[in-house]
Amino acid sequence: MTTPTNWPNPERPGAPLFPGRDGWHVLWAFGGVTIEWWSADTQEFDNYYDPEYTVYEHACLTPTQIAEMLAGERERVEAEMGAYVKNIMDAHPEWNMEQLHSALKEREAIRNLGDAP
């Protein structure tokens, strides 16, 4: 048996993305695409699938989960951009203001991700 590499964690074939959460996931198995429920309590799908012969496609995220992920990414990018701006200003307070302005515009655009209707 070969270890499948199409699962989110190849060391845990058969476990989906976010295995600690209940949720729907898209799988390709037995000749067709199926949407299956993963139970975090039992650590299994409603139906049995042999991980060696099943392709994991993706998790079906809710709008709330997507918003949470975007918020986390915005926080991460803000921290990185804040450090970037501080490094530039500490090293060269008068140098490369155009680049600094561009970085700040990019930072603002990233902060606004997910705010559109």
C-alpha positions as a Markdown table, in Angstrom:
| # | Residue | x | y | z |
|---|---|---|---|---|
| 1 | Met | 0.0 | 0.0 | 0.0 |
| 2 | Thr | 1.3 | 3.4 | -0.9 |
| 3 | Thr | 0.7 | 6.4 | 1.3 |
| 4 | Pro | -1.7 | 8.8 | -0.4 |
| 5 | Thr | -0.5 | 12.4 | -0.6 |
| 6 | Asn | -3.8 | 14.0 | -1.6 |
| 7 | Trp | -5.1 | 14.4 | 1.9 |
| 8 | Pro | -4.4 | 17.7 | 3.8 |
| 9 | Asn | -2.0 | 15.9 | 6.1 |
| 10 | Pro | -0.3 | 13.0 | 4.3 |
| 11 | Glu | 0.6 | 11.5 | 7.7 |
| 12 | Arg | -3.1 | 11.2 | 8.5 |
| 13 | Pro | -4.7 | 9.7 | 5.4 |
| 14 | Gly | -8.5 | 9.8 | 5.7 |
| 15 | Ala | -8.6 | 12.9 | 7.9 |
| 16 | Pro | -9.8 | 16.1 | 6.2 |
| 17 | Leu | -8.8 | 19.7 | 6.6 |
| 18 | Phe | -9.8 | 20.9 | 10.1 |
| 19 | Pro | -10.3 | 17.4 | 11.5 |
| 20 | Gly | -11.2 | 18.9 | 14.9 |
| 21 | Arg | -14.4 | 20.5 | 13.5 |
| 22 | Asp | -17.6 | 18.9 | 12.3 |
| 23 | Gly | -18.3 | 19.8 | 8.7 |
| 24 | Trp | -18.9 | 19.0 | 5.1 |
| 25 | His | -16.1 | 18.0 | 2.7 |
| 26 | Val | -15.9 | 17.2 | -1.0 |
| 27 | Leu | -14.4 | 13.8 | -1.9 |
| 28 | Trp | -13.9 | 11.9 | -5.1 |
| 29 | Ala | -14.4 | 8.3 | -4.5 |
| 30 | Phe | -15.7 | 5.2 | -6.3 |
| 31 | Gly | -16.0 | 7.0 | -9.6 |
| 32 | Gly | -17.8 | 10.1 | -8.5 |
| 33 | Val | -17.7 | 13.3 | -6.5 |
| 34 | Thr | -19.6 | 13.2 | -3.2 |
| 35 | Ile | -20.1 | 15.7 | -0.3 |
| 36 | Glu | -19.7 | 14.0 | 3.0 |
| 37 | Trp | -20.1 | 14.9 | 6.7 |
| 38 | Trp | -17.1 | 14.6 | 8.9 |
| 39 | Ser | -17.7 | 14.1 | 12.6 |
| 40 | Ala | -15.0 | 15.6 | 14.9 |
| 41 | Asp | -16.3 | 13.4 | 17.8 |
| 42 | Thr | -15.9 | 10.1 | 16.0 |
| 43 | Gln | -13.1 | 11.3 | 13.7 |
| 44 | Glu | -14.7 | 9.7 | 10.6 |
| 45 | Phe | -16.9 | 10.4 | 7.7 |
| 46 | Asp | -20.6 | 9.3 | 7.6 |
| 47 | Asn | -19.6 | 6.7 | 5.0 |
| 48 | Tyr | -16.4 | 4.7 | 4.9 |
| 49 | Tyr | -13.8 | 5.5 | 2.3 |
| 50 | Asp | -10.5 | 3.8 | 1.8 |
| 51 | Pro | -8.0 | 6.8 | 1.8 |
| 52 | Glu | -5.8 | 5.0 | -0.7 |
| 53 | Tyr | -8.6 | 5.2 | -3.3 |
| 54 | Thr | -10.2 | 8.5 | -2.3 |
| 55 | Val | -9.2 | 11.9 | -3.4 |
| 56 | Tyr | -9.8 | 14.7 | -0.9 |
| 57 | Glu | -10.9 | 17.9 | -2.8 |
| 58 | His | -11.7 | 20.5 | -0.1 |
| 59 | Ala | -13.7 | 21.5 | 2.9 |
| 60 | Cys | -17.0 | 23.3 | 2.4 |
| 61 | Leu | -16.5 | 26.4 | 4.5 |
| 62 | Thr | -19.4 | 28.5 | 5.8 |
| 63 | Pro | -19.3 | 32.3 | 5.3 |
| 64 | Thr | -18.5 | 32.7 | 9.0 |
| 65 | Gln | -15.5 | 30.3 | 8.7 |
| 66 | Ile | -14.3 | 32.2 | 5.7 |
| 67 | Ala | -14.7 | 35.6 | 7.5 |
| 68 | Glu | -12.7 | 34.2 | 10.5 |
| 69 | Met | -9.9 | 33.0 | 8.2 |
| 70 | Leu | -9.8 | 36.4 | 6.4 |
| 71 | Ala | -9.7 | 38.2 | 9.8 |
| 72 | Gly | -6.8 | 36.1 | 10.9 |
| 73 | Glu | -4.9 | 36.7 | 7.7 |
| 74 | Arg | -5.5 | 40.4 | 7.9 |
| 75 | Glu | -4.1 | 40.4 | 11.5 |
| 76 | Arg | -1.0 | 38.5 | 10.3 |
| 77 | Val | -0.4 | 40.8 | 7.3 |
| 78 | Glu | -0.9 | 43.9 | 9.5 |
| 79 | Ala | 1.7 | 42.7 | 11.9 |
| 80 | Glu | 4.1 | 41.9 | 9.1 |
| 81 | Met | 3.4 | 45.3 | 7.4 |
| 82 | Gly | 3.8 | 47.1 | 10.6 |
| 83 | Ala | 7.2 | 45.5 | 11.2 |
| 84 | Tyr | 8.1 | 46.3 | 7.6 |
| 85 | Val | 7.2 | 50.0 | 7.9 |
| 86 | Lys | 9.0 | 50.3 | 11.2 |
| 87 | Asn | 12.2 | 48.7 | 9.8 |
| 88 | Ile | 12.2 | 51.1 | 6.9 |
| 89 | Met | 11.5 | 54.1 | 9.1 |
| 90 | Asp | 14.2 | 53.1 | 11.6 |
| 91 | Ala | 16.8 | 52.4 | 9.0 |
| 92 | His | 16.1 | 55.3 | 6.6 |
| 93 | Pro | 13.4 | 57.7 | 7.8 |
| 94 | Glu | 13.8 | 59.9 | 4.7 |
| 95 | Trp | 14.5 | 57.1 | 2.2 |
| 96 | Asn | 12.1 | 55.4 | -0.2 |
| 97 | Met | 8.9 | 57.2 | 0.8 |
| 98 | Glu | 7.3 | 56.0 | -2.4 |
| 99 | Gln | 7.8 | 52.4 | -1.5 |
| 100 | Leu | 6.5 | 53.1 | 2.0 |
| 101 | His | 3.4 | 54.8 | 0.6 |
| 102 | Ser | 2.9 | 51.8 | -1.7 |
| 103 | Ala | 3.2 | 49.4 | 1.2 |
| 104 | Leu | 0.7 | 51.3 | 3.2 |
| 105 | Lys | -1.8 | 51.3 | 0.3 |
| 106 | Glu | -1.3 | 47.5 | 0.0 |
| 107 | Arg | -1.8 | 47.2 | 3.7 |
| 108 | Glu | -5.1 | 49.1 | 3.6 |
| 109 | Ala | -6.3 | 47.0 | 0.7 |
| 110 | Ile | -5.6 | 43.8 | 2.5 |
| 111 | Arg | -7.3 | 45.1 | 5.7 |
| 112 | Asn | -10.4 | 45.6 | 3.6 |
| 113 | Leu | -10.5 | 42.0 | 2.2 |
| 114 | Gly | -13.9 | 40.5 | 2.9 |
| 115 | Asp | -15.6 | 43.8 | 3.6 |
| 116 | Ala | -17.2 | 43.9 | 0.1 |
| 117 | Pro | -20.8 | 42.7 | -0.2 |
